[in-house]
Amino acid sequence: MQAGRLAIVVTELGANLTRHAQRGRLLIAARPQDGMVEIVSIDEGPGIANLNQSLRDGYSTGGTPGTGLGAVRRLANEFDIYSSRPGGTVCVARVASVGPPAPGSAPVPLRNPEAPLVGALCLPAPGETECGDAWAAALEGPRLRLVVADGLGHGPEAAKAARSVVDAFAAAPFEPLRQQIERMHAQSRTTRGAAVCVADTDAAAGTLRYSGAGNIGGRVSSGVSDKALATQHGTVGVQIRQPEETALEWVAHGLVVLHSDGLNSRWNNATLLPLMQRDPTLAAAVLLRDHTRQRDDATVVVLRRRDA
């Protein structure tokens, strides 16, 4: 039953890209941490003029039965969509890998309802089959510890360097930040090295602490403020100075964004304003669509507090 629902969701979103979109992509990933399969549809135009109308069964602009987006919304456990004209449309749908949703049921919760919501996309450079970026997160009550790593270059050797950082993170995700960076550095000595940022967030306290080395970009972005996360120079696994730790306020309606340099660091904060209280994967998808460099691995991770 769940395989059939997943097949319909993938088919409908893929058909919409084929019929209506410009430069569309359909991304599919397993989410074992919450028993979901995630499907993300991204396109660059023309956008949907009346989104609410398009979500109703029977509405069509292309001579079809008009059940596509309506069917996706019904069959998915979690669904969100954002469209702008000009710009395009991004859609995220998650289907439980075990069992169908009950009629009118709420989305399947993540393991810890106190923790922030996480949305992320991690894609290899054009022509590559392995991504030289990697990311991981760990939960502890309202705290979420996040790492983003960008192996030097791209391809298998870059992927090896990024995985080494993530493996070190997984071994002790909540150790002190400075000690964690030093251990990542030591364990990555046999690789070409990576740019790394580790962020420790506390949704209840509204705080963020971070440390790292290299050109991982980051911001705490809201409608009234935009604060950059700046790490020191160096390459984890090659050469770093003594790690430094920095603290920032995480404002209630702000999004925490970390990204590799596959994304242009000068993206406009206004990009996120319509998405502050939406599924964070939508924000990650819009940033990736509108600001990727198109020549390198690209990773974007977005955190949103649940009470925002």
C-alpha positions as CSV (number, residue, x, y, z in Angstrom):
1,M,0.0,0.0,0.0
2,Q,2.7,2.5,1.0
3,A,4.8,1.6,-2.1
4,G,1.7,2.4,-4.3
5,R,1.2,5.8,-2.6
6,L,4.9,6.6,-3.0
7,A,4.7,5.6,-6.7
8,I,1.7,7.9,-7.3
9,V,3.4,10.9,-5.5
10,V,6.6,10.5,-7.6
11,T,4.6,10.0,-10.8
12,E,2.4,13.0,-10.3
13,L,5.2,15.4,-9.3
14,G,7.4,14.1,-12.2
15,A,4.5,14.6,-14.7
16,N,4.0,18.2,-13.5
17,L,7.6,19.0,-14.1
18,T,7.4,17.5,-17.6
19,R,4.2,19.3,-18.6
20,H,4.6,22.7,-16.9
21,A,8.0,23.4,-15.6
22,Q,11.2,24.9,-16.9
23,R,14.5,23.3,-15.8
24,G,12.9,21.0,-13.3
25,R,14.4,18.4,-11.0
26,L,12.9,15.7,-8.9
27,L,15.0,14.6,-5.8
28,I,14.2,11.5,-3.8
29,A,15.8,10.4,-0.5
30,A,15.1,8.0,2.3
31,R,14.8,9.4,5.8
32,P,15.4,6.5,8.1
33,Q,15.4,8.7,11.2
34,D,11.7,9.3,10.9
35,G,10.6,6.4,8.6
36,M,9.9,8.6,5.6
37,V,10.8,8.8,2.0
38,E,11.2,12.5,0.9
39,I,10.4,13.7,-2.6
40,V,11.4,17.3,-3.5
41,S,10.3,18.9,-6.8
42,I,12.2,22.0,-7.9
43,D,11.6,24.1,-11.0
44,E,12.6,27.5,-12.4
45,G,9.3,28.7,-13.8
46,P,6.7,29.7,-14.8
47,G,5.2,29.5,-11.3
48,I,1.6,28.8,-10.3
49,A,-0.8,31.7,-10.7
50,N,-3.4,30.4,-8.2
51,L,-1.9,27.9,-5.9
52,N,-5.0,27.2,-3.8
53,Q,-7.0,26.5,-6.9
54,S,-4.3,24.2,-8.3
55,L,-4.5,22.1,-5.2
56,R,-8.2,21.3,-5.7
57,D,-9.1,18.1,-7.6
58,G,-10.5,18.7,-11.0
59,Y,-8.5,21.9,-11.7
60,S,-6.1,21.8,-14.7
61,T,-4.3,24.2,-17.0
62,G,-3.0,21.5,-19.3
63,G,-6.0,19.4,-20.4
64,T,-5.4,16.7,-17.7
65,P,-7.9,15.4,-15.1
66,G,-6.4,17.9,-12.6
67,T,-5.8,15.4,-9.8
68,G,-2.0,15.8,-9.6
69,L,-1.2,18.2,-6.7
70,G,-4.4,17.3,-4.9
71,A,-3.5,13.6,-5.0
72,V,0.0,14.3,-3.8
73,R,-1.4,16.4,-0.9
74,R,-3.8,13.6,0.1
75,L,-1.4,10.7,-0.2
76,A,1.6,12.3,1.5
77,N,2.1,12.2,5.3
78,E,3.7,15.6,5.0
79,F,3.3,18.1,2.2
80,D,4.2,21.7,1.6
81,I,4.6,23.8,-1.6
82,Y,5.7,27.3,-2.5
83,S,5.4,29.1,-5.8
84,S,6.3,32.5,-7.1
85,R,5.8,34.3,-10.4
86,P,8.5,34.7,-11.7
87,G,10.7,32.2,-9.9
88,G,9.0,28.8,-10.1
89,T,7.7,26.2,-7.8
90,V,9.2,24.0,-5.1
91,C,7.3,21.2,-3.4
92,V,8.2,18.7,-0.7
93,A,6.2,15.5,0.0
94,R,7.1,12.8,2.5
95,V,5.5,9.4,2.5
96,A,5.8,7.0,5.5
97,S,7.8,3.9,4.5
98,V,5.5,1.8,6.8
99,G,1.7,2.0,6.8
100,P,-0.7,4.5,5.2
101,P,-1.8,7.7,6.9
102,A,-5.1,7.6,8.6
103,P,-7.7,10.0,7.1
104,G,-7.1,13.5,8.4
105,S,-4.0,12.4,10.4
106,A,-1.3,14.8,11.4
107,P,2.2,14.6,10.0
108,V,4.4,11.8,11.5
109,P,6.5,13.6,14.2
110,L,10.2,13.5,14.3
111,R,11.7,11.6,17.2
112,N,11.9,14.6,19.5
113,P,9.1,17.2,19.4
114,E,11.3,19.7,21.3
115,A,14.0,19.8,18.7
116,P,14.1,22.2,15.7
117,L,12.8,21.2,12.3
118,V,15.5,20.3,9.8
119,G,15.5,20.6,6.0
120,A,18.5,19.7,3.9
121,L,19.6,19.1,0.3
122,C,23.1,17.7,-0.5
123,L,23.9,17.2,-4.2
124,P,27.1,16.2,-6.1
125,A,28.8,18.5,-8.7
126,P,27.5,18.1,-12.2
127,G,28.9,14.9,-13.8
128,E,29.9,13.4,-10.4
129,T,28.2,10.4,-8.8
130,E,29.6,10.9,-5.3
131,C,29.1,14.1,-3.4
132,G,32.1,15.7,-1.8
133,D,29.9,17.4,0.8
134,A,28.3,15.7,3.8
135,W,26.2,16.7,6.8
136,A,24.8,15.1,9.9
137,A,22.7,16.1,12.9
138,A,22.1,14.8,16.4
139,L,19.3,15.5,18.9
140,E,19.4,15.8,22.7
141,G,16.2,17.3,24.1
142,P,15.8,20.8,22.6
143,R,19.4,20.8,21.5
144,L,20.5,20.0,18.0
145,R,24.1,19.6,17.0
146,L,24.8,20.0,13.3
147,V,27.9,19.5,11.1
148,V,28.4,20.5,7.5
149,A,31.6,19.3,5.7
150,D,32.9,20.2,2.3
151,G,35.8,18.0,1.1
152,L,38.4,19.8,-1.0
153,G,37.6,19.5,-4.7
154,H,34.9,17.1,-5.6
155,G,34.5,13.4,-6.5
156,P,35.5,10.3,-4.5
157,E,38.4,11.8,-2.6
158,A,36.4,14.8,-1.5
159,A,33.6,12.5,-0.4
160,K,36.2,10.5,1.6
161,A,37.3,13.6,3.4
162,A,33.7,14.8,4.2
163,R,32.7,11.3,5.4
164,S,35.7,11.2,7.7
165,V,34.5,14.4,9.4
166,V,30.9,13.1,9.7
167,D,32.2,9.8,11.1
168,A,34.1,11.7,13.8
169,F,31.0,13.7,14.6
170,A,28.9,10.5,14.9
171,A,31.3,9.0,17.4
172,A,30.7,11.8,20.0
173,P,28.2,14.3,18.7
174,F,27.8,16.4,21.8
175,E,31.4,16.7,23.1
176,P,32.7,20.3,23.5
177,L,32.9,22.1,20.2
178,R,36.6,22.9,20.3
179,Q,37.5,19.4,21.3
180,Q,35.2,18.1,18.5
181,I,36.9,20.1,15.8
182,E,40.3,19.0,17.0
183,R,39.3,15.3,16.9
184,M,37.8,15.8,13.4
185,H,41.1,17.3,12.4
186,A,43.1,14.4,13.8
187,Q,40.9,11.7,12.2
188,S,41.0,13.4,8.8
189,R,44.8,13.5,8.5
190,T,44.8,10.8,5.9
191,T,42.4,12.6,3.6
192,R,42.7,15.7,1.4
193,G,40.9,17.7,4.1
194,A,37.6,19.6,4.4
195,A,36.0,22.9,5.3
196,V,33.9,22.2,8.4
197,C,31.3,24.1,10.5
198,V,29.7,22.6,13.6
199,A,26.7,24.4,15.1
200,D,25.1,23.6,18.5
201,T,21.5,25.0,18.7
202,D,19.2,25.1,21.7
203,A,15.6,25.8,20.6
204,A,14.3,26.4,24.1
205,A,17.0,28.9,25.0
206,G,17.2,30.5,21.6
207,T,21.0,30.2,21.4
208,L,23.5,29.0,18.8
209,R,27.2,28.3,19.3
210,Y,29.5,27.3,16.5
211,S,33.0,26.5,15.5
212,G,34.9,25.4,12.5
213,A,37.5,26.1,9.8
214,G,37.2,26.9,6.1
215,N,34.5,28.4,3.9
216,I,31.3,26.8,5.1
217,G,28.8,29.7,5.0
218,G,26.1,30.3,7.6
219,R,23.5,32.8,8.7
220,V,20.8,33.3,11.3
221,S,18.2,35.0,9.2
222,S,14.8,36.6,10.0
223,G,12.6,39.3,8.8
224,V,14.4,41.9,11.0
225,S,18.0,40.7,11.3
226,D,20.6,38.8,9.3
227,K,23.7,37.6,11.1
228,A,26.5,35.8,9.4
229,L,28.4,32.8,10.9
230,A,32.1,33.3,10.2
231,T,34.6,30.5,10.9
232,Q,38.4,30.9,10.9
233,H,40.7,30.1,8.1
234,G,42.1,26.6,7.7
235,T,41.3,23.1,6.5
236,V,40.3,20.3,8.9
237,G,42.7,17.4,8.3
238,V,45.4,19.6,6.8
239,Q,46.1,22.7,8.9
240,I,44.0,24.6,11.5
241,R,44.6,27.1,14.3
242,Q,43.3,26.5,17.8
243,P,39.5,26.2,17.3
244,E,37.4,29.2,18.4
245,E,33.8,29.1,19.6
246,T,31.3,31.9,18.8
247,A,27.8,32.4,20.2
248,L,24.8,34.1,18.6
249,E,21.2,34.7,19.6
250,W,18.7,32.5,17.6
251,V,15.7,34.8,17.3
252,A,12.3,33.2,17.6
253,H,11.3,33.5,13.9
254,G,14.8,33.1,12.5
255,L,16.2,30.4,10.3
256,V,19.6,28.9,10.9
257,V,21.3,28.2,7.5
258,L,24.5,26.4,6.9
259,H,25.8,25.7,3.4
260,S,28.9,24.7,1.5
261,D,30.6,27.0,-1.1
262,G,28.6,25.3,-3.8
263,L,26.1,28.0,-2.9
264,N,26.9,31.7,-3.5
265,S,27.5,33.3,-0.1
266,R,25.9,36.6,-1.2
267,W,22.3,35.4,-1.4
268,N,19.7,37.9,-0.4
269,N,18.0,37.5,2.9
270,A,14.7,38.5,1.2
271,T,14.7,35.1,-0.5
272,L,13.7,33.5,2.8
273,L,11.1,35.9,4.0
274,P,8.0,34.1,2.5
275,L,9.4,30.8,4.0
276,M,10.1,31.7,7.6
277,Q,7.3,29.5,9.0
278,R,7.2,26.9,6.3
279,D,8.8,23.5,5.9
280,P,12.6,24.2,6.1
281,T,13.2,21.9,3.1
282,L,11.3,24.5,1.0
283,A,13.8,27.1,2.1
284,A,16.8,24.8,1.3
285,A,15.3,24.1,-2.1
286,V,14.8,27.7,-3.0
287,L,18.3,28.7,-1.9
288,L,19.8,25.8,-3.9
289,R,17.7,26.6,-7.0
290,D,18.4,30.4,-7.0
291,H,21.9,30.7,-5.7
292,T,23.9,27.5,-6.6
293,R,27.2,28.0,-8.5
294,Q,26.3,25.1,-10.8
295,R,29.9,23.8,-10.8
296,D,30.5,22.2,-7.4
297,D,28.9,20.0,-4.8
298,A,26.2,21.9,-3.0
299,T,24.7,21.4,0.4
300,V,22.2,23.6,2.2
301,V,20.8,22.8,5.7
302,V,18.0,24.9,7.3
303,L,16.8,24.8,10.9
304,R,13.6,26.3,12.1
305,R,12.3,26.4,15.7
306,R,9.0,24.6,16.2
307,D,7.5,27.4,18.2
308,A,8.2,30.0,15.5
